[in-house]
Amino acid sequence: MSRTTNQFEGLLDRYFEGVLADNPDFAAQAGIQSARGKFPQADQAMETRQEQRRQKCLAGLERINPRELTAEQHLDRLAVRAELLRGAEDFARGRAGMDPRALDHVLDQLLHELQRSQDEPRMVARHLRSLLQQAPRYLGEAATLLQRPEPVWLRMMEQTAAGAGELIDAVATFLRSQGEQPADAARLAGVRQAIADYATHALALPAAPAGSFAVGAEVLQRRVRDDLGLDYSLGQIEALALAEIERVGGLLATAARKFGGNRPTREILAAARAEWEPGEDLLNVYSKETIRVAEAFRAAKAVTFPAGETLDVRPVPEFMRHLFPTAAYSQPGAFERRQHGIFWVNDLSATKTTEPEKRAERQQHFSLSLTCAHEAYPGHHLQFVTANRHPRKWRRLLAHAVFYEGWTLWCEQMMADLKVIRSPWLRLQQLHDALWRCHRILVDLRLQTGRYTYEQAVSHMRRHLAFTKARAEGDVNWYTGAPAVPMSYWLGRLENERLRQRLVVGRGWTLQHFNDWLLSFGTLPQAWLEKYGLD
């Protein structure tokens, strides 16, 4: 290595080693076992220390001669810089003083451990008890950061606090199954009280002005460039979104007419769902379909399956049913030796008493074939276990939604192109969901630049997608705190198609070569791979 490349590697090592040391919750999620069962420091001193680390790393990057870096180092340079700028922007605008997110962090860590309870129950019980013990201290420190909570985020915090008891109950149920300890009752009561105190404190503070979540046009433009890797202006993104809404909407209308005149798509799909009967053993249906979809992609030679990975299709434990949607995926940590994912199936029919009620719950899984491709093979599971094998270890911690969400929508498209399933409803389902992702671009852009209020964004989703008020609010709640991420889904899908046209159609690459090439760099924006990953 040259002096410059050594300097660059040292810069990355110091930055990430510091981040992992100061953030054991993040380290635990990454698969560092010694970090489990711990909460970080959560006061202003920690916020300041992390900002100083970011600025030091940014200054170090400015002293690097880019001409002496390898192509792989350039990819890390872009990804790390994007992460540093994102964190620095949040610090500069005082997000920690507006966002009462500490409750989510506590519950996320508890849930992360509970998800492992079947594999290592004794260790999980130990870590849960440690987290319960530390949570009041963590929430107390985090409360000192709050100054003027953003109104939308404050409402979200209220909802989290109201539902937190269900997760704490799940923890209590699990601990009893492992042999309750005398101190457990006090630990659980302490966490419940700490959650209530944090919420009370946040609600007593003066609220920030409405719409304070918006980062503004300048910051959003930078995130489009540095997080999504796109050189589009915001105006061009809006023009793209409007054109895609018209195009996809036209395709959807044409596809819907085949099923009954001018009936709305949602009615057509609701009628199809009502006639679908998967049988009583929903878990078995998911297991078989996951295998079938995976084998179909193998047979089509669409993508290489990494050796040694494993995936379990499991029922959501009874004590966690209220915490999961119909299906979900838990990925292995970036540094875990065993790359083992869990595909959770939540069969709520078990909670119903009459057969019509049971059947209605099972029918909520109508799109399970698409779900299997999206969450398992060749979707999130295959993508992340591939990324977690990247030889550049810090690359595994750098994940951009424009790639990992664009990839899953690409997998859904391949299902249709390769005729993995021949359901008459597949194209209608895909186009219906695609139109939603197209509108996300528009709403994300207008919300974060202040052109939409929260209420206008909710109204947009209800008017154009026929969402219920609750569903529209749930979507927009997430948009407010993740600028440029909602638009990443469809923009990432379009990037994959653009590159397919260049490399498969233009250069004659096979589909497998193309997909393997995409996956080989980790989870980075496609435009960067095009610049630094092609001969």
LINPEDA-V39271 format. One record per residue. N is the residue number from 1. RES is the residue in three letters. PHI is phi in whole degrees, 0 to 359 (none if undefined). D_LAST is the distance of its C-alpha to the last C-alpha in Angstrom with 2 decimals. Layout:
BEGIN
N,RES,PHI,D_LAST  N,RES,PHI,D_LAST
END
This chain:
BEGIN
1,MET,none,21.53  2,SER,282,22.32  3,ARG,300,25.19  4,THR,294,23.06  5,THR,294,20.96  6,ASN,297,24.32  7,GLN,298,25.86  8,PHE,294,23.29  9,GLU,298,23.74  10,GLY,295,27.48  11,LEU,298,27.46  12,LEU,295,25.91  13,ASP,302,28.30  14,ARG,296,31.32  15,TYR,295,30.55  16,PHE,289,29.95  17,GLU,296,32.71  18,GLY,293,35.05  19,VAL,299,34.14  20,LEU,294,34.73  21,ALA,292,37.95  22,ASP,277,39.37  23,ASN,233,38.36  24,PRO,298,39.49  25,ASP,295,39.31  26,PHE,294,35.56  27,ALA,297,35.26  28,ALA,296,37.33  29,GLN,297,35.13  30,ALA,281,32.14  31,GLY,100,34.03  32,ILE,274,35.66  33,GLN,297,39.01  34,SER,292,41.01  35,ALA,270,40.41  36,ARG,292,42.03  37,GLY,80,45.42  38,LYS,229,44.98  39,PHE,252,44.89  40,PRO,281,43.63  41,GLN,293,45.72  42,ALA,223,45.78  43,ASP,253,47.64  44,GLN,295,46.93  45,ALA,299,46.49  46,MET,293,43.53  47,GLU,302,42.03  48,THR,294,42.44  49,ARG,298,40.99  50,GLN,291,37.83  51,GLU,293,37.46  52,GLN,298,37.99  53,ARG,296,35.24  54,ARG,299,32.84  55,GLN,294,33.86  56,LYS,294,33.58  57,CYS,291,30.02  58,LEU,299,29.14  59,ALA,296,30.82  60,GLY,297,28.91  61,LEU,297,25.56  62,GLU,294,26.86  63,ARG,267,27.40  64,ILE,272,23.86  65,ASN,281,21.91  66,PRO,296,18.52  67,ARG,293,17.04  68,GLU,258,17.73  69,LEU,270,16.15  70,THR,283,13.17  71,ALA,300,10.58  72,GLU,294,12.93  73,GLN,293,15.87  74,HIS,299,14.85  75,LEU,297,14.93  76,ASP,295,18.31  77,ARG,303,19.46  78,LEU,295,19.13  79,ALA,291,20.75  80,VAL,294,23.52  81,ARG,300,24.30  82,ALA,300,24.71  83,GLU,295,27.07  84,LEU,296,29.02  85,LEU,294,29.55  86,ARG,298,30.65  87,GLY,295,33.18  88,ALA,294,34.38  89,GLU,296,35.03  90,ASP,297,37.05  91,PHE,294,39.00  92,ALA,295,39.72  93,ARG,267,41.16  94,GLY,69,43.16  95,ARG,299,41.77  96,ALA,300,43.47  97,GLY,278,46.77  98,MET,252,46.18  99,ASP,249,44.59  100,PRO,280,46.96  101,ARG,268,44.15  102,ALA,299,45.61  103,LEU,299,47.34  104,ASP,299,44.07  105,HIS,297,42.71  106,VAL,298,45.84  107,LEU,293,45.78  108,ASP,298,42.05  109,GLN,293,42.65  110,LEU,296,45.71  111,LEU,294,43.92  112,HIS,303,40.97  113,GLU,288,43.55  114,LEU,302,45.51  115,GLN,295,42.49  116,ARG,262,42.55  117,SER,296,46.27  118,GLN,287,46.26  119,ASP,274,44.14  120,GLU,217,45.71  121,PRO,300,48.89  122,ARG,293,50.61  123,MET,293,47.68  124,VAL,297,47.10  125,ALA,300,50.80  126,ARG,297,50.65  127,HIS,292,47.69  128,LEU,297,49.28  129,ARG,296,52.49  130,SER,295,50.69  131,LEU,295,48.92  132,LEU,300,52.23  133,GLN,294,53.86  134,GLN,270,51.30  135,ALA,303,50.72  136,PRO,300,53.87  137,ARG,298,52.88  138,TYR,298,49.36  139,LEU,293,50.72  140,GLY,296,53.39  141,GLU,294,50.91  142,ALA,297,48.63  143,ALA,297,51.67  144,THR,290,52.17  145,LEU,282,48.84  146,LEU,292,49.90  147,GLN,240,51.38  148,ARG,223,51.18  149,PRO,298,49.49  150,GLU,293,47.60  151,PRO,303,49.82  152,VAL,295,47.28  153,TRP,294,46.06  154,LEU,293,49.71  155,ARG,296,50.50  156,MET,297,47.58  157,MET,297,48.94  158,GLU,300,52.35  159,GLN,296,50.97  160,THR,298,49.18  161,ALA,297,52.40  162,ALA,294,54.43  163,GLY,265,52.28  164,ALA,298,51.71  165,GLY,301,54.87  166,GLU,294,53.44  167,LEU,290,50.65  168,ILE,297,53.17  169,ASP,299,55.38  170,ALA,297,52.56  171,VAL,298,52.14  172,ALA,298,55.92  173,THR,299,56.04  174,PHE,295,53.41  175,LEU,298,55.14  176,ARG,297,58.44  177,SER,293,56.90  178,GLN,258,56.00  179,GLY,96,59.44  180,GLU,299,60.34  181,GLN,258,61.02  182,PRO,303,63.87  183,ALA,276,61.56  184,ASP,299,59.38  185,ALA,300,61.68  186,ALA,292,61.66  187,ARG,298,57.86  188,LEU,296,57.41  189,ALA,296,60.12  190,GLY,296,58.55  191,VAL,291,55.21  192,ARG,302,56.97  193,GLN,293,58.98  194,ALA,296,56.01  195,ILE,296,54.16  196,ALA,297,57.30  197,ASP,295,57.80  198,TYR,298,54.23  199,ALA,296,54.58  200,THR,299,58.02  201,HIS,298,56.81  202,ALA,297,53.87  203,LEU,289,56.16  204,ALA,277,58.73  205,LEU,281,56.39  206,PRO,293,56.24  207,ALA,280,53.31  208,ALA,289,50.60  209,PRO,301,50.69  210,ALA,303,49.41  211,GLY,84,45.73  212,SER,294,44.90  213,PHE,294,41.93  214,ALA,293,40.05  215,VAL,275,37.49  216,GLY,94,37.66  217,ALA,295,35.31  218,GLU,296,33.80  219,VAL,293,32.85  220,LEU,298,31.64  221,GLN,299,29.41  222,ARG,295,27.91  223,ARG,291,27.38  224,VAL,300,25.65  225,ARG,288,23.21  226,ASP,265,22.88  227,ASP,265,23.68  228,LEU,261,22.15  229,GLY,74,19.26  230,LEU,256,20.58  231,ASP,263,21.50  232,TYR,280,24.47  233,SER,283,27.96  234,LEU,296,30.69  235,GLY,297,32.27  236,GLN,292,29.18  237,ILE,294,28.98  238,GLU,295,32.64  239,ALA,298,32.20  240,LEU,298,29.41  241,ALA,299,31.71  242,LEU,297,34.66  243,ALA,293,32.80  244,GLU,290,31.49  245,ILE,299,35.01  246,GLU,292,36.42  247,ARG,294,33.90  248,VAL,294,34.03  249,GLY,299,37.76  250,GLY,294,38.30  251,LEU,297,36.49  252,LEU,294,38.56  253,ALA,297,41.79  254,THR,295,41.11  255,ALA,295,40.36  256,ALA,291,43.46  257,ARG,299,45.77  258,LYS,291,45.38  259,PHE,249,47.17  260,GLY,140,50.15  261,GLY,61,50.53  262,ASN,255,49.83  263,ARG,298,50.02  264,PRO,299,47.67  265,THR,304,44.66  266,ARG,299,45.95  267,GLU,288,49.22  268,ILE,297,47.59  269,LEU,291,45.49  270,ALA,295,48.54  271,ALA,293,50.59  272,ALA,295,47.97  273,ARG,297,47.78  274,ALA,293,51.56  275,GLU,267,51.67  276,TRP,277,49.00  277,GLU,226,50.38  278,PRO,280,48.11  279,GLY,97,51.11  280,GLU,281,52.51  281,ASP,267,49.93  282,LEU,295,47.03  283,LEU,301,45.23  284,ASN,296,45.28  285,VAL,298,43.87  286,TYR,298,40.91  287,SER,300,40.39  288,LYS,294,40.46  289,GLU,290,38.25  290,THR,299,35.61  291,ILE,294,35.56  292,ARG,296,35.68  293,VAL,296,32.77  294,ALA,300,30.65  295,GLU,294,31.63  296,ALA,294,30.91  297,PHE,290,27.29  298,ARG,297,27.07  299,ALA,298,28.69  300,ALA,282,26.38  301,LYS,52,23.35  302,ALA,273,21.97  303,VAL,197,20.69  304,THR,275,21.05  305,PHE,268,24.13  306,PRO,295,23.95  307,ALA,287,26.70  308,GLY,89,29.73  309,GLU,284,29.70  310,THR,221,32.99  311,LEU,217,34.41  312,ASP,256,38.09  313,VAL,263,39.63  314,ARG,233,42.69  315,PRO,283,45.56  316,VAL,295,45.91  317,PRO,303,48.88  318,GLU,306,52.05  319,PHE,285,52.30  320,MET,242,48.84  321,ARG,302,49.09  322,HIS,286,49.79  323,LEU,262,46.60  324,PHE,240,44.04  325,PRO,284,43.09  326,THR,301,43.22  327,ALA,208,40.18  328,ALA,205,37.80  329,TYR,232,35.14  330,SER,247,35.23  331,GLN,274,31.97  332,PRO,287,31.98  333,GLY,293,31.42  334,ALA,300,28.13  335,PHE,249,29.74  336,GLU,288,32.09  337,ARG,297,32.02  338,ARG,270,33.12  339,GLN,274,30.69  340,HIS,238,33.45  341,GLY,258,33.61  342,ILE,234,36.76  343,PHE,256,37.09  344,TRP,271,40.42  345,VAL,243,42.71  346,ASN,254,45.57  347,ASP,267,48.35  348,LEU,283,50.95  349,SER,297,53.21  350,ALA,293,54.67  351,THR,267,56.13  352,LYS,259,58.00  353,THR,252,61.40  354,THR,262,61.77  355,GLU,296,59.80  356,PRO,302,58.87  357,GLU,293,57.46  358,LYS,299,55.53  359,ARG,297,54.13  360,ALA,299,53.09  361,GLU,292,51.11  362,ARG,297,49.34  363,GLN,288,48.45  364,GLN,294,46.49  365,HIS,262,43.76  366,PHE,307,43.50  367,SER,266,39.71  368,LEU,297,39.12  369,SER,296,36.62  370,LEU,295,34.29  371,THR,298,35.14  372,CYS,297,34.15  373,ALA,292,30.70  374,HIS,289,30.31  375,GLU,270,31.65  376,ALA,252,31.05  377,TYR,241,28.75  378,PRO,263,26.00  379,GLY,279,26.75  380,HIS,304,27.44  381,HIS,299,28.43  382,LEU,298,25.44  383,GLN,297,23.05  384,PHE,287,24.89  385,VAL,291,25.54  386,THR,290,21.84  387,ALA,299,21.15  388,ASN,286,24.09  389,ARG,258,22.53  390,HIS,299,19.62  391,PRO,295,19.88  392,ARG,272,19.94  393,LYS,299,23.47  394,TRP,287,23.82  395,ARG,302,20.86  396,ARG,294,23.29  397,LEU,267,25.70  398,LEU,253,23.43  399,ALA,234,23.75  400,HIS,250,23.21  401,ALA,298,25.26  402,VAL,300,22.90  403,PHE,271,20.78  404,TYR,289,23.58  405,GLU,274,25.95  406,GLY,299,23.50  407,TRP,295,22.48  408,THR,294,26.15  409,LEU,291,26.81  410,TRP,295,23.83  411,CYS,297,25.52  412,GLU,297,28.75  413,GLN,295,27.26  414,MET,297,25.87  415,MET,303,29.42  416,ALA,286,30.69  417,ASP,298,27.99  418,LEU,268,28.31  419,LYS,57,32.07  420,VAL,298,32.16  421,ILE,232,35.48  422,ARG,245,37.68  423,SER,299,39.81  424,PRO,294,41.21  425,TRP,267,40.70  426,LEU,302,36.97  427,ARG,297,35.76  428,LEU,297,38.60  429,GLN,298,37.81  430,GLN,297,34.13  431,LEU,293,34.95  432,HIS,300,37.76  433,ASP,289,35.54  434,ALA,296,32.75  435,LEU,298,35.33  436,TRP,302,36.26  437,ARG,293,32.68  438,CYS,293,32.55  439,HIS,294,35.82  440,ARG,302,34.51  441,ILE,302,32.13  442,LEU,295,35.15  443,VAL,292,37.49  444,ASP,304,35.13  445,LEU,297,34.50  446,ARG,289,38.19  447,LEU,292,39.50  448,GLN,281,37.47  449,THR,261,38.24  450,GLY,82,41.93  451,ARG,282,42.25  452,TYR,245,43.30  453,THR,281,45.83  454,TYR,303,45.64  455,GLU,295,48.32  456,GLN,293,46.55  457,ALA,295,43.36  458,VAL,298,45.48  459,SER,298,47.25  460,HIS,301,44.01  461,MET,296,42.96  462,ARG,288,46.46  463,ARG,289,46.81  464,HIS,268,43.52  465,LEU,239,42.83  466,ALA,59,46.43  467,PHE,290,45.78  468,THR,292,48.88  469,LYS,300,49.67  470,ALA,296,48.91  471,ARG,292,45.50  472,ALA,298,44.57  473,GLU,294,45.72  474,GLY,299,43.81  475,ASP,294,40.56  476,VAL,292,41.27  477,ASN,307,42.44  478,TRP,293,38.97  479,TYR,303,37.34  480,THR,299,39.50  481,GLY,257,38.05  482,ALA,224,34.34  483,PRO,304,33.21  484,ALA,79,29.94  485,VAL,281,29.78  486,PRO,304,31.77  487,MET,288,29.62  488,SER,294,26.47  489,TYR,303,27.37  490,TRP,283,27.10  491,LEU,296,24.51  492,GLY,294,22.21  493,ARG,299,23.14  494,LEU,293,22.31  495,GLU,296,18.86  496,ASN,298,18.14  497,GLU,293,19.56  498,ARG,300,17.65  499,LEU,290,14.26  500,ARG,298,15.89  501,GLN,299,16.83  502,ARG,288,13.40  503,LEU,261,11.69  504,VAL,277,14.87  505,VAL,286,16.91  506,GLY,284,14.50  507,ARG,259,11.99  508,GLY,84,14.58  509,TRP,295,13.32  510,THR,284,16.44  511,LEU,299,17.89  512,GLN,295,17.78  513,HIS,302,14.08  514,PHE,297,13.60  515,ASN,294,16.32  516,ASP,297,15.35  517,TRP,297,11.88  518,LEU,304,13.92  519,LEU,284,16.44  520,SER,287,14.49  521,PHE,258,14.27  522,GLY,100,18.01  523,THR,231,19.68  524,LEU,239,17.86  525,PRO,304,17.60  526,GLN,299,15.12  527,ALA,296,14.32  528,TRP,292,13.21  529,LEU,295,10.79  530,GLU,297,9.37  531,LYS,284,9.28  532,TYR,249,8.25  533,GLY,248,6.79  534,LEU,251,3.78  535,ASP,289,0.00
END
